[in-house]
Amino acid sequence: MSLSPVPTHALQLRSLVSDAGAVELSLEEVEVPTPRDGQVLIRVEATPINPSDLGLLLAGADMTQATSGGTPERPVVTAALSPGAQRAARARVGQSLPVGNEGAGTVVAAGASDAAQALVGRVVAVAGGAMYSQYRCVDAAACLPLPEGAQARDGAASFVNPMTVLAMVETMRGEGHRALVHTAAASNLGQMLNRVCIEDGIPLVNIVRSDAQAALLRDQGATYVCDSTSQAFMDELTAALAETGATIAFDAVGGGSLASRILACMEAAASAGKEFSRYGSDVHKQVYIYGGLDRRPTELTRSFGMAWGVGGWLLTPFLMKAGSEKVAEMRGRVGAELTTTFASSYTDEVSLAGALQLDAIAVYGLQATGKKYLINPNA
């Protein structure tokens, strides 16, 4: 069944790494599939540009040196890759890859199954990949129907950030910690985490990079906010860690010395008032790096004893281990609190062609707080 006439072909944003050592971004015309029995066809009306999308989209290129060609309707953006970025992208050379982890839109056609037919005309969200497309065909079971009256933009970012926030909290609990630390805390994800922790009564230490970001979070009810650019940062962070007992951190920055400084402050808080030990405290301190806002190497200065860990953390492996029942529980909470706890804000909304304008890339490519873009592929 189809809700309205559906075109046979539509546009999709693609990223290609060439054997010449450059990334090429373009809009390609692709066939619009007919949904099979348990599938639905979504007219995509809102899809966010997340940091997790930029790695695939830009391939690590320096976009300040990008050039633009093509036509206004079908722009083509090209940027050279550094030798390091070329090595990292070696496995994808010559492959034109669709981009976009998540999005939302209206179901305009469906296969014959009852579950698929029930979604015709509904606005749904999905983390189906290849969402920077005008139409996307997915399994009906993968769709999250939005509440009555909700728009596609309300559910566009209903998976990556909300589920990451809830997975962080579940990781904290599962590993026996009672409070947590989060960096780049004024981001959309950070603001969500702050709201969840307030709602659930979890002590949260927010690390930001400016007075304005600190004020933003305090206005939203955050109790512990530390500015990493402040001269008093280490003392203030140690005090916050001593008061909350936080021994696990999720770091979106990745590069530089921030992870090391967090561990050092955790050790100082854990050792305060206790007998000296050359091996440090016996309190395990954990930093998980889940982002790369700082592309420099991660620097560790061993000043935090022997009970510590630094590792990578991603949402997908967590969900695979958590199991279907826990994932369904998390998705249910996101759906119920979509326009409150898990609401996202955007600095601008663009079309597919607009997303390939150099001035737009210069903004969202920085991954700066308050500069999140939303694409409407059917604008």
Secondary structure per residue as TSV (DSSP state, phi and psi in degrees):
chain	resnum	aa	ss	phi	psi
A	1	M	-	360.0	139.5
A	2	S	B	-122.3	136.9
A	3	L	S	-75.9	-36.6
A	4	S	S	-154.3	166.1
A	5	P	-	-55.7	133.0
A	6	V	-	-115.1	132.3
A	7	P	-	-67.7	159.0
A	8	T	S	-80.3	-25.2
A	9	H	E	-136.6	152.7
A	10	A	E	-151.2	173.7
A	11	L	E	-94.2	148.1
A	12	Q	E	-142.5	136.4
A	13	L	E	-81.6	130.8
A	14	R	E	-125.5	151.6
A	15	S	E	-125.4	126.5
A	16	L	E	-127.1	129.0
A	17	V	E	-98.2	120.8
A	18	S	-	-88.8	162.1
A	19	D	T	-72.6	-4.7
A	20	A	T	-87.3	-0.2
A	21	G	S	83.9	37.7
A	22	A	E	-137.0	156.8
A	23	V	E	-103.8	137.4
A	24	E	E	-123.2	123.2
A	25	L	E	-106.4	132.2
A	26	S	E	-153.8	169.2
A	27	L	E	-107.7	122.0
A	28	E	E	-111.1	143.0
A	29	E	E	-84.0	124.4
A	30	V	E	-126.0	158.1
A	31	E	E	-73.1	136.8
A	32	V	-	-86.0	117.0
A	33	P	-	-75.4	156.1
A	34	T	-	-89.9	124.8
A	35	P	-	-63.0	137.0
A	36	R	-	-81.3	-174.4
A	37	D	T	-45.0	-54.6
A	38	G	T	-101.7	20.8
A	39	Q	E	-110.5	161.4
A	40	V	E	-130.0	153.9
A	41	L	E	-107.8	123.2
A	42	I	E	-106.5	129.4
A	43	R	E	-83.0	107.2
A	44	V	E	-73.7	125.2
A	45	E	E	-120.1	-8.4
A	46	A	E	-162.2	127.2
A	47	T	E	-149.4	126.7
A	48	P	E	-83.4	156.7
A	49	I	-	-97.6	99.2
A	50	N	-	-91.6	157.5
A	51	P	H	-53.7	-34.4
A	52	S	H	-69.3	-16.4
A	53	D	H	-84.4	-27.9
A	54	L	H	-69.9	-29.1
A	55	G	H	-60.5	-45.1
A	56	L	H	-73.2	-42.9
A	57	L	H	-63.2	-51.3
A	58	L	H	-98.7	-14.7
A	59	A	T	58.5	24.2
A	60	G	T	80.7	12.0
A	61	A	-	-73.3	153.3
A	62	D	-	-82.1	98.9
A	63	M	G	-76.4	-7.1
A	64	T	G	-69.5	-16.9
A	65	Q	G	-105.5	12.5
A	66	A	-	-71.3	153.5
A	67	T	E	-121.9	154.9
A	68	S	E	-122.4	139.7
A	69	G	E	-143.1	-154.4
A	70	G	E	75.6	-147.9
A	71	T	-	-121.5	166.6
A	72	P	S	-57.4	-35.8
A	73	E	S	-80.4	-28.5
A	74	R	S	-132.4	67.8
A	75	P	E	-69.2	154.4
A	76	V	E	-129.3	122.3
A	77	V	E	-111.3	133.3
A	78	T	E	-128.3	137.5
A	79	A	E	-145.1	138.5
A	80	A	E	-73.6	148.6
A	81	L	-	-101.8	142.6
A	82	S	-	-68.8	163.7
A	83	P	H	-55.1	-39.1
A	84	G	H	-66.1	-42.7
A	85	A	H	-65.9	-35.5
A	86	Q	H	-62.9	-42.0
A	87	R	H	-63.5	-42.2
A	88	A	H	-66.1	-30.3
A	89	A	T	-98.3	11.7
A	90	R	G	-57.3	-37.5
A	91	A	G	-70.9	-14.9
A	92	R	G	-109.8	7.8
A	93	V	B	-58.7	131.3
A	94	G	T	84.5	-3.3
A	95	Q	-	-100.9	123.9
A	96	S	E	-86.0	106.0
A	97	L	E	-105.9	133.2
A	98	P	E	-73.5	152.4
A	99	V	-	-125.4	159.2
A	100	G	-	112.1	105.5
A	101	N	S	-73.4	-37.1
A	102	E	-	-146.4	167.3
A	103	G	E	175.2	-174.5
A	104	A	E	-149.7	157.7
A	105	G	E	179.2	-169.7
A	106	T	E	-99.1	133.8
A	107	V	E	-75.2	116.8
A	108	V	E	-107.9	-11.0
A	109	A	E	-158.1	155.0
A	110	A	E	-150.9	156.0
A	111	G	-	-73.9	-173.7
A	112	A	S	-79.6	-16.7
A	113	S	S	-65.5	152.5
A	114	D	H	-60.7	-40.8
A	115	A	H	-62.8	-39.4
A	116	A	H	-71.2	-44.8
A	117	Q	H	-61.6	-32.3
A	118	A	T	-66.7	-17.1
A	119	L	T	-96.0	-6.8
A	120	V	T	-59.9	126.4
A	121	G	T	88.5	-10.4
A	122	R	-	-84.0	149.6
A	123	V	E	-89.2	123.3
A	124	V	E	-129.1	156.9
A	125	A	E	-112.3	151.4
A	126	V	E	-156.4	145.3
A	127	A	-	-107.3	76.8
A	128	G	-	-104.3	-2.5
A	129	G	S	70.1	161.5
A	130	A	-	54.3	35.6
A	131	M	-	-83.7	-9.3
A	132	Y	S	-81.8	59.4
A	133	S	B	-138.1	152.6
A	134	Q	S	-72.1	-31.6
A	135	Y	E	-136.5	144.2
A	136	R	E	-141.2	126.8
A	137	C	E	-100.3	125.0
A	138	V	E	-141.0	167.7
A	139	D	E	-67.5	139.8
A	140	A	G	-59.1	-34.7
A	141	A	G	-66.0	-19.4
A	142	A	G	-83.5	-7.5
A	143	C	-	-88.4	142.2
A	144	L	E	-109.3	104.2
A	145	P	E	-63.1	131.8
A	146	L	-	-80.6	153.9
A	147	P	-	-58.4	154.1
A	148	E	T	-55.1	129.9
A	149	G	T	91.2	-12.9
A	150	A	-	-74.4	144.4
A	151	Q	-	-97.4	165.6
A	152	A	H	-57.9	-39.2
A	153	R	H	-64.2	-26.3
A	154	D	H	-66.6	-32.0
A	155	G	H	-107.6	4.0
A	156	A	T	-59.6	-39.1
A	157	A	T	-110.1	44.7
A	158	S	S	-90.2	0.9
A	159	F	S	-115.7	-65.0
A	160	V	H	-58.6	-59.1
A	161	N	H	-68.7	-50.9
A	162	P	H	-60.0	-44.4
A	163	M	H	-70.2	-32.1
A	164	T	H	-63.9	-44.0
A	165	V	H	-58.9	-50.4
A	166	L	H	-65.6	-35.0
A	167	A	H	-68.2	-35.1
A	168	M	H	-61.5	-45.4
A	169	V	H	-63.0	-42.1
A	170	E	H	-66.4	-37.7
A	171	T	H	-63.1	-44.8
A	172	M	H	-55.2	-49.8
A	173	R	H	-66.2	-43.9
A	174	G	H	-63.9	-28.5
A	175	E	T	-96.1	6.1
A	176	G	T	84.3	17.5
A	177	H	-	-90.5	159.5
A	178	R	S	-116.8	-5.9
A	179	A	-	-155.7	162.7
A	180	L	E	-140.7	165.8
A	181	V	E	-119.4	142.9
A	182	H	E	-137.5	134.2
A	183	T	S	-99.5	167.2
A	184	A	S	50.4	44.9
A	185	A	T	-76.4	-9.4
A	186	A	T	-91.2	1.8
A	187	S	S	-66.4	171.5
A	188	N	H	-55.5	-45.1
A	189	L	H	-63.5	-43.2
A	190	G	H	-62.7	-39.6
A	191	Q	H	-66.3	-37.5
A	192	M	H	-62.0	-46.1
A	193	L	H	-60.6	-40.6
A	194	N	H	-60.1	-43.7
A	195	R	H	-66.1	-41.7
A	196	V	H	-62.1	-45.1
A	197	C	H	-65.9	-37.7
A	198	I	H	-63.3	-46.2
A	199	E	H	-64.1	-37.2
A	200	D	H	-95.2	0.4
A	201	G	T	69.9	35.1
A	202	I	-	-103.2	123.8
A	203	P	-	-63.3	130.4
A	204	L	E	-130.6	129.1
A	205	V	E	-102.5	116.0
A	206	N	E	-96.8	127.1
A	207	I	E	-109.3	123.8
A	208	V	E	-124.4	-177.8
A	209	R	S	-124.1	13.3
A	210	S	S	-164.5	161.1
A	211	D	H	-62.1	-38.3
A	212	A	H	-63.5	-41.2
A	213	Q	H	-66.7	-38.2
A	214	A	H	-62.6	-43.2
A	215	A	H	-64.6	-39.1
A	216	L	H	-57.4	-47.6
A	217	L	H	-71.2	-38.6
A	218	R	H	-63.6	-37.0
A	219	D	H	-63.8	-23.9
A	220	Q	T	-95.2	12.0
A	221	G	T	97.7	4.1
A	222	A	-	-67.2	136.3
A	223	T	S	-90.6	-43.0
A	224	Y	E	-114.1	111.2
A	225	V	E	-133.8	124.5
A	226	C	E	-123.1	130.2
A	227	D	E	-93.0	115.5
A	228	S	T	-68.6	-12.1
A	229	T	T	-92.6	-2.9
A	230	S	S	-80.9	147.0
A	231	Q	T	-63.3	-27.4
A	232	A	T	-94.3	12.2
A	233	F	H	-55.0	-49.7
A	234	M	H	-62.6	-43.2
A	235	D	H	-65.6	-43.5
A	236	E	H	-67.1	-39.6
A	237	L	H	-66.7	-43.1
A	238	T	H	-59.6	-42.9
A	239	A	H	-63.1	-41.6
A	240	A	H	-66.0	-38.3
A	241	L	H	-69.5	-38.0
A	242	A	H	-64.5	-38.2
A	243	E	H	-74.9	-36.6
A	244	T	H	-90.8	-26.6
A	245	G	-	75.7	20.3
A	246	A	-	-69.0	127.8
A	247	T	-	-129.5	13.4
A	248	I	E	-135.9	136.4
A	249	A	E	-130.3	145.5
A	250	F	E	-115.5	117.9
A	251	D	E	-110.9	115.8
A	252	A	S	-87.7	-10.0
A	253	V	-	-82.3	-53.3
A	254	G	E	85.3	-61.3
A	255	G	E	-85.7	167.2
A	256	G	E	78.9	-156.0
A	257	S	T	-104.4	6.1
A	258	L	H	-62.3	-45.2
A	259	A	H	-58.1	-42.1
A	260	S	H	-63.7	-41.6
A	261	R	H	-66.8	-36.5
A	262	I	H	-63.4	-45.4
A	263	L	H	-62.2	-40.7
A	264	A	H	-62.8	-40.7
A	265	C	H	-70.7	-37.1
A	266	M	H	-60.0	-42.5
A	267	E	H	-64.9	-42.8
A	268	A	H	-61.4	-41.0
A	269	A	H	-67.6	-39.5
A	270	A	H	-72.4	-28.0
A	271	S	H	-91.2	-13.2
A	272	A	T	-58.3	127.2
A	273	G	T	78.0	5.5
A	274	K	S	-109.1	160.7
A	275	E	-	-63.8	139.8
A	276	F	-	-63.3	139.6
A	277	S	-	-136.0	133.3
A	278	R	T	-63.6	-18.7
A	279	Y	T	-97.0	3.3
A	280	G	-	81.9	-172.6
A	281	S	-	-71.7	163.1
A	282	D	S	-94.9	12.2
A	283	V	-	-83.2	122.6
A	284	H	-	-75.6	131.7
A	285	K	E	-118.7	130.1
A	286	Q	E	-128.8	130.1
A	287	V	E	-118.7	125.1
A	288	Y	E	-106.8	124.1
A	289	I	E	-93.1	120.5
A	290	Y	-	-122.8	2.9
A	291	G	-	-143.5	178.9
A	292	G	-	-143.3	49.7
A	293	L	S	-62.9	-31.3
A	294	D	E	-107.9	116.0
A	295	R	E	-84.4	0.6
A	296	R	E	-70.3	163.5
A	297	P	E	-59.6	150.7
A	298	T	E	-78.0	124.2
A	299	E	-	-106.4	125.4
A	300	L	-	-117.6	120.7
A	301	T	-	-104.7	113.2
A	302	R	-	-70.4	88.7
A	303	S	-	-134.8	29.3
A	304	F	S	-136.7	34.6
A	305	G	-	71.8	-156.4
A	306	M	S	-115.4	-9.0
A	307	A	S	-98.7	82.2
A	308	W	E	-156.1	164.9
A	309	G	E	-153.2	143.5
A	310	V	E	-129.8	128.3
A	311	G	E	-153.0	172.4
A	312	G	E	-87.4	153.4
A	313	W	-	-144.4	131.8
A	314	L	-	-135.1	154.2
A	315	L	H	-66.4	-46.3
A	316	T	H	-58.8	-47.8
A	317	P	H	-60.7	-36.3
A	318	F	H	-60.3	-46.6
A	319	L	H	-63.7	-35.4
A	320	M	H	-65.1	-35.7
A	321	K	H	-80.5	-30.3
A	322	A	H	-67.6	-33.5
A	323	G	-	92.7	159.7
A	324	S	H	-63.7	-35.7
A	325	E	H	-66.4	-45.5
A	326	K	H	-66.7	-41.2
A	327	V	H	-62.3	-42.6
A	328	A	H	-62.6	-38.5
A	329	E	H	-63.4	-43.4
A	330	M	H	-64.9	-43.9
A	331	R	H	-63.3	-36.8
A	332	G	H	-62.4	-41.2
A	333	R	H	-66.0	-41.7
A	334	V	H	-59.2	-45.5
A	335	G	H	-62.6	-38.6
A	336	A	H	-72.1	-27.0
A	337	E	T	-119.2	29.9
A	338	L	T	-60.6	-41.5
A	339	T	T	-99.4	8.4
A	340	T	T	-121.8	-90.6
A	341	T	T	-56.8	-40.3
A	342	F	T	-106.8	23.7
A	343	A	-	-70.5	143.5
A	344	S	-	-115.8	154.2
A	345	S	-	-123.7	153.2
A	346	Y	-	-131.9	146.3
A	347	T	S	-85.0	-25.1
A	348	D	E	-161.8	156.0
A	349	E	E	-122.6	131.2
A	350	V	E	-132.4	164.1
A	351	S	-	-82.5	177.4
A	352	L	T	-58.5	-45.4
A	353	A	T	-65.9	-36.8
A	354	G	G	-63.9	-31.4
A	355	A	G	-68.3	-16.6
A	356	L	G	-104.3	16.1
A	357	Q	S	-81.9	137.3
A	358	L	H	-60.4	-34.7
A	359	D	H	-69.2	-33.9
A	360	A	H	-69.4	-44.2
A	361	I	H	-60.7	-36.3
A	362	A	H	-62.7	-27.8
A	363	V	H	-85.9	-58.9
A	364	Y	H	-72.9	-21.4
A	365	G	T	-68.3	-18.8
A	366	L	T	-76.5	-17.5
A	367	Q	T	55.8	37.4
A	368	A	-	-84.7	149.0
A	369	T	T	-59.5	133.6
A	370	G	T	80.4	12.8
A	371	K	-	-125.9	41.4
A	372	K	-	-87.1	131.9
A	373	Y	E	-104.2	148.7
A	374	L	E	-119.2	133.3
A	375	I	E	-102.5	133.2
A	376	N	-	-110.0	97.3
A	377	P	T	-60.7	-22.4
A	378	N	T	-103.1	17.3
A	379	A	-	-66.0	360.0
